[in-house]
Amino acid sequence: MSLASYSIVEAIAHGDTTTVVRAYRKSDSKKCVLKYYDVQKNKSDMFVLSKSGQPMPIEAYILLKTKEVQGCVRMLEFFEDEQMQKFVIVLEDLHSQGFTNLASELLSDEEYIDESAVSWIMRETIHTLRELHDLNIVHCDIKPDNIFIKKDERKVKLIDFNFSMELIPAELPQRNIGCTPEYAPPEVLLLKRPWTTASEVWSLGSTAFVLLYKYFPFADPYTSHRRTPNYPENDCLSYKARDFLMLCFHRKPECRPNFSRLSNHPFIVDTTRRPHGRLLSSSKASLVPFPAIVKAS
């Protein structure tokens, strides 16, 4: 198998070490997404040995483990194109299945997302993260950019497992991963501690905050250990939603609720709340579509 087996339709994203494109397989016109890694540019800690003893990207390893998790993007195949010096992950094309990217939804919709919608998005994301944690995996980069939703069926799919790690180190190499500061908890961002399930609770809270308000909870995420989230004046968010956010943003990771407790929070289980329905003011919003990723030192 090689890249020549696919026809590229359009570019989706391009980074220092990876490129993501929308494509289709020539043999059967199967729509898919290709994510390929430049062999020369990627560091050794981004790879793990496969059962056959060959190197493979950690993301491909993670996707193999999550193949039965309905809330994770599915890897169709993985191969190395030796001539092009690329490792290639072939993913299902979520757009062709009616999914939309949550970050794109935020940028295209002039109104706030109502609480009931945020509630089911959080509920499905929590369910998927619990399945990942049961597999000894932490995602490490939960944010709207990495969440796809199918509104009519209330389904969620997580993507981008490039930073994912094992909760208890077993087969993957120890590594210093990057993070998206706006969604990272203070113990990871400032103290450089490993990601835990409690870290994912903070990221989930940051994601919920952005969905509800369309701006980040902290103007400077590096001060989140000594500041409170930047709630707007005359906030009409429900008590249940506000309490959910407060629990997620506890500065001490050991004091944050686990995902089992979060899944039973009234904000998650109560779908009868009214929308807060305010229009987005362009002068107020400070949401950056694709915040910079900071590499761990």
Summary of the structure (lengths in Angstrom):
residues: 297
radius of gyration: 19.3
end to end distance: 36.5
largest distance: 59.9
contacts: 892
relative contact order: 0.13
helix: 32%
strand: 22%
